[in-house]
Every structure is written in C-alpha cells, then in structure tokens.
Amino acid sequence: MSHPIYRVRSFRIEGSYILRVQFDDETEQVINFRPVLAGELFGPLRDLAVFNQVRVDPEVHTLVWPNGADFDPATLHDWPLFADAMAERAKQWELAASGARATN
C-alpha cells in the first residue's frame, strides 16, 4: 500500500511556532508545531531561535531544522489528520523524560 508523494514547495513563518506550508499540489496548511515540540529530536525546537532556522531541504522536499529534525511531507500535507495523535505522543515523551529526570 502506498500513499501519495507530496513535496513542500515553500513556507512562511506566520507566528511563534506557526508555519504556512505550501505543497507541490497547490495546497497549503497552516501548522502550529508547538504542541508536538517534545522529546530528544523535536524538544530543542522549543527554542524559537532554533525553530526559526527551518528551511526546505532541496533533496527530500520537506521542512528541516539544523538539529536534524524533520517531518514527512505527507504528514505535513495532511496535518489535521495527525496533529492530535502527534501532540499526544509529545506529551508521553515529556512524561517519560520528566520521570527519567526524577529517578536520577
């Protein structure tokens, strides 16, 4: 089973942690990333200076950050379908991290 291939064409910063992302099929999503910024990979993006270093990778055609964080372009394209589950996963990462800190 396969899913459509989407490519990020461009983006614009709309606000703190909010990007307007345009895709090669002429659609766009306005995405608030703040609820999913947790864990080892995405947590550093809570620093707005780091988050705002986002760019479009010319090879894989998705959003990437200097620390290696990225999102599948299909996930970005269909963000409303994934946002709640990703935010819940981010909460679990935070709980796991805080539990690990508490035991150290």
C-alpha positions as CSV (number, residue, x, y, z in Angstrom):
1,M,0.0,0.0,0.0
2,S,1.4,3.4,-0.9
3,H,0.4,7.0,-0.2
4,P,0.7,10.0,-2.4
5,I,4.0,11.7,-2.6
6,Y,3.9,15.4,-1.6
7,R,6.7,17.9,-1.7
8,V,7.0,21.1,0.3
9,R,7.4,23.9,-2.1
10,S,7.8,26.8,0.4
11,F,6.8,28.1,3.8
12,R,6.2,31.3,5.6
13,I,6.5,32.0,9.3
14,E,3.1,33.1,10.5
15,G,3.8,33.4,14.2
16,S,5.6,31.7,17.0
17,Y,5.9,28.0,16.0
18,I,3.4,28.5,13.3
19,L,4.2,28.0,9.6
20,R,2.2,28.3,6.4
21,V,3.4,25.4,4.3
22,Q,2.8,25.3,0.5
23,F,2.9,22.0,-1.3
24,D,3.5,21.0,-4.9
25,D,-0.1,20.1,-5.4
26,E,-1.1,23.8,-4.8
27,T,-2.5,23.2,-1.4
28,E,-1.3,24.6,1.9
29,Q,-1.5,24.0,5.6
30,V,-1.1,26.4,8.5
31,I,0.6,24.4,11.2
32,N,1.1,25.2,14.8
33,F,4.1,23.0,15.7
34,R,4.2,24.0,19.4
35,P,2.1,21.0,20.7
36,V,4.5,18.5,19.1
37,L,7.8,20.0,20.2
38,A,8.9,17.5,22.7
39,G,11.4,14.7,23.0
40,E,15.1,14.5,22.1
41,L,14.6,15.5,18.4
42,F,11.8,18.0,18.5
43,G,12.2,19.4,22.0
44,P,15.1,21.7,21.0
45,L,12.8,23.4,18.6
46,R,11.0,25.0,21.5
47,D,13.8,27.5,21.4
48,L,12.2,29.9,18.9
49,A,15.7,30.9,17.6
50,V,16.2,27.3,16.6
51,F,12.7,26.8,15.3
52,N,13.0,29.8,13.1
53,Q,16.1,28.2,11.4
54,V,13.7,26.0,9.5
55,R,14.3,25.5,5.8
56,V,13.1,23.4,2.9
57,D,15.5,20.6,2.1
58,P,16.1,20.6,-1.7
59,E,16.6,16.9,-1.9
60,V,13.7,15.5,0.2
61,H,11.4,18.5,-0.2
62,T,10.3,18.8,3.4
63,L,10.9,21.1,6.3
64,V,14.2,20.5,8.1
65,W,16.0,22.1,11.1
66,P,19.7,22.3,11.9
67,N,19.5,19.6,14.6
68,G,18.2,17.1,12.0
69,A,14.5,17.3,12.9
70,D,12.1,16.9,10.0
71,F,8.6,15.8,9.2
72,D,7.4,13.5,6.4
73,P,5.9,15.8,3.8
74,A,2.8,13.6,3.6
75,T,2.3,14.2,7.4
76,L,2.7,17.9,6.9
77,H,0.3,17.9,3.9
78,D,-2.4,16.0,6.0
79,W,-1.6,17.7,9.3
80,P,-5.2,17.9,10.6
81,L,-5.3,14.0,10.4
82,F,-2.2,13.6,12.5
83,A,-2.0,16.7,14.8
84,D,-3.9,15.2,17.8
85,A,-2.0,11.9,17.8
86,M,1.3,13.7,17.5
87,A,0.5,16.1,20.3
88,E,-0.4,13.1,22.5
89,R,2.8,11.4,21.6
90,A,4.7,14.5,22.5
91,K,3.0,14.6,25.9
92,Q,4.1,11.0,26.5
93,W,7.7,11.9,25.6
94,E,7.6,14.7,28.1
95,L,6.2,12.4,30.8
96,A,8.9,9.8,30.1
97,A,11.6,12.5,30.2
98,S,10.4,14.0,33.5
99,G,10.1,10.5,35.0
100,A,13.7,9.8,34.0
101,R,14.9,13.1,35.5
102,A,13.1,12.3,38.7
103,T,14.8,9.0,39.2
104,N,18.3,10.4,38.5
